[in-house]
Amino acid sequence: MKALTLALAVAALVALAGGQAFAGPAHAKTAQLTVVMHDPGCHWFSISGKFRTTASVAGPVKVANYDEAALKVAGAGAVKKIPVGKKVLLGRGHYVITMVGQASDDNHLKLTVS
């Protein structure tokens, strides 16, 4: 009887330890950065109700495009396009964000993801 109880206790501990191993670490919520239409300058980062042309964020960030046209994101050895109303996940790097077909006097947004 003691051997059976001991065997069940060991099995329960192994199952609990195995479950913890597969649970994995808790992940922090991914930050979101919004690009909006605002004159003058056409497009801006909207950060806490303020309009900025530069931003610096930690960790991966989702960039949401609420501008009037698609955005071109250049950096980290690639160029990505973000259609209006869509988001793209960006990793560590330095990025320059411009609107597709933008006028020469429109803002060039600069983003640093660390």
C-alpha positions in Angstrom: 0.0 0.0 0.0 2.8 2.4 0.9 4.5 1.6 -2.4 1.3 2.4 -4.4 0.9 5.7 -2.5 4.5 6.6 -3.1 4.3 5.7 -6.8 1.1 7.9 -7.2 2.8 10.8 -5.4 5.9 10.6 -7.7 3.6 10.3 -10.8 1.7 13.4 -9.7 5.0 15.4 -9.2 6.3 14.3 -12.6 3.0 15.4 -14.3 3.1 18.7 -12.5 6.7 19.4 -13.3 6.1 18.4 -17.0 3.2 20.7 -17.2 5.2 23.6 -15.9 7.9 22.9 -18.5 5.4 23.2 -21.4 3.7 26.3 -20.0 6.6 28.5 -21.2 7.4 32.0 -20.0 4.7 34.7 -19.8 5.1 37.1 -22.7 4.8 40.9 -22.3 2.1 42.6 -24.3 3.5 43.9 -27.7 3.4 47.7 -27.8 1.5 49.5 -30.5 2.4 52.7 -32.3 -0.1 54.5 -34.4 0.5 56.6 -37.5 -2.3 59.1 -38.2 -3.2 61.8 -40.8 -2.7 65.3 -39.3 -1.8 68.6 -41.1 0.7 70.1 -41.5 3.1 67.4 -42.5 0.5 64.7 -43.5 1.4 61.8 -41.2 2.6 61.6 -37.6 3.1 59.2 -34.8 0.2 59.7 -32.3 1.8 59.1 -28.8 -0.3 59.9 -25.8 -2.4 62.4 -27.7 0.6 64.3 -29.0 1.9 64.3 -32.6 5.6 63.3 -33.1 7.9 62.7 -36.1 10.3 60.5 -34.1 9.7 57.6 -31.7 11.8 55.2 -29.7 10.3 52.0 -28.2 11.5 48.9 -26.5 10.9 45.4 -27.8 8.9 44.4 -30.9 6.2 47.0 -31.8 3.1 46.8 -34.0 2.8 49.8 -36.2 -0.8 50.6 -37.2 -1.5 52.8 -40.3 -4.5 55.1 -39.9 -3.1 57.6 -42.5 -4.8 58.3 -45.8 -2.5 56.1 -47.9 -0.2 53.1 -47.6 3.0 53.5 -45.7 6.5 52.4 -46.8 8.7 51.2 -43.9 12.4 51.0 -44.8 14.9 49.6 -42.4 16.6 46.4 -41.0 17.6 45.4 -44.5 14.0 45.3 -45.9 11.2 47.5 -47.1 7.6 46.7 -46.0 4.3 48.3 -47.0 1.5 48.9 -44.5 -1.9 49.3 -46.2 -4.4 51.7 -44.6 -6.1 50.2 -41.6 -3.5 47.4 -41.2 -0.6 46.7 -38.8 2.9 45.3 -39.2 5.1 43.9 -36.5 8.6 45.4 -36.4 11.6 44.1 -34.5 14.8 45.7 -33.3 16.3 48.3 -35.7 16.1 51.8 -37.1 13.2 52.6 -39.5 12.2 55.5 -41.8 8.5 55.6 -42.6 7.1 57.5 -45.5 3.8 57.6 -47.3 3.7 55.9 -50.7 3.7 58.7 -53.3 4.1 61.4 -50.7 4.9 65.0 -51.5 8.4 66.3 -50.9 7.3 68.5 -48.0 5.6 65.7 -46.0 7.1 64.2 -42.9 9.6 61.4 -42.8 8.9 59.5 -39.6 11.9 58.0 -37.8 11.4 55.0 -35.5 14.0 53.2 -33.3 13.0 49.8 -31.8 15.5 48.6 -29.2 
